[in-house]
Amino acid sequence: MPLPPSPRRDRSAALRRAALALLLACTLALGAVACGGSKKNAGAASASPAPTSSAEKQKFAKTRFVTNAGLAAGATYQWIVKPYKARGFDKGAKHRKTALVKAGLAGVFTYNRLKAAVRNAQGDPTLAKALAPLDRGIDSLKNLGTKLRKGEAETADVNQFQNVIGNVKDVGKKNGAEVKDQVPTTAQLGG
């Protein structure tokens, strides 16, 4: 028959458990503060280096413009134009639903990246001025992603994507910010 535990041993074990619980709670609280922080200071801690001169600001603006426009161009070609030309959106086509969903996501992604490229271009006066006339064309792409996903897109809709992307590429090239297609990953498309 086992001996009953002594009261001293119970207090010691309880004290150790309490100290361990307190240590664990403090660790979790400090971890949450270090990782989460407040929303006011969240950007300050993880901000990328800020350009100091206007020349650096313009360079970063062009670089961001090229990246966003390149991703838009790559998504348009890979998941809208190419499947459309291969008749992947036609009724009865193999993997049609998948192609339509990807095209819909690519349409929304393209619109968002082009809007981001326009915002980026605001840091470079000549690029911003050259892109201003294209804003209406970019806005016209807003609902085409849904149209693609539902299988309601026509040749004119696909051509509209191509034309807008071509115009953005031309403006970039004429202003020292040549845009090259960058195919985004499917994770980037969905994210």
Salt bridges, closest charged atoms under 4 A:
ASP90 OD2 - ARG87 NE 2.86
ASP135 OD1 - LYS115 NZ 3.47
ASP139 OD1 - LYS115 NZ 2.79
ASP157 OD2 - LYS147 NZ 3.31
ASP181 OD1 - LYS169 NZ 2.58
